[in-house]
Amino acid sequence: MWKNGAKCAVCLTFDCDSDISWKNIMRRTGAVKEGEPYSPVVLSQGQYDYNVAIPRILRFLDSEDLKGAFYVPGMLAEERSELVKDIARRGNEVGHHGYAHLNPFRLSPEDERKEMEKGLEALEAVLGTRPKGYRAPAFDISPRTLDLLVEHGFVYESNQMAWDTPYVHQQKKGKIVELPFNWLTMDWTYFAFNFFPPLEYQSGITSQEDVLDIWSEEFEGLYDDGALMTIVMHPQVMGRPSRVRMLGRLIKKMKKKGKVWIAKPIEVAEYWLESHRSG
Ligand SMILES: [Zn+2]
């Protein structure tokens, strides 16, 4: 079913929200009103992304000889262009993650288009190539998003969860592959925590061993079914030492099992299109 006779495919994906998304959260929840300053402590959680977490994850992927996908808001690409170039230089995929990390579903059609095109321009200016993959900020796509993606030449998106394998959205002007994920295989669900206002994400912190247990069992089942496991991670959350070490143990299990294709999402999407071409 998968490349080189692999039984299942795995994508390691990282949403690089930095402090940009915390600003949005503070505004959306009313914790910060127009003209008021943002909480430095809340912002600093996101700054961990580019200071420590992304570099640590890049070193980890290199040490395992693996490539992942990093979804980057255009604004971050402008602010941290050397880091974003480094992600690509090491052979990883850089995907689109909005411009200012604004949820498409909550934008007007005009603003959604602007956010997408501004993000594309920013990534292209830094990398010299256009991204082919899209992860929406907060996975919050609108009824218009798929058409916009087709119009702008994207090959895949990774925002929905209707199947265990990739699937294809047939739009009026073309098609786009979906690389599904699930809340179960995302780090934020278990690890995100924030103490200060906004009072979101206060459910506590799950042990990385419990998450390893859940992800391992999910992997075994998806392997048996010949499916795709898309792991969604956020460097500021997943890039802590204990969690990167846990990811290392998960990868070890996968490698030991054998016949697992750990690949960049764009490779999986293109392979799916190629192997499911009809007529
Ligand atoms: Zn995000």
Residues whose N, C-alpha, C, O or C-beta is under 5 A from the ligand:
A	BS01	ZN	D15 D17 P137 A138
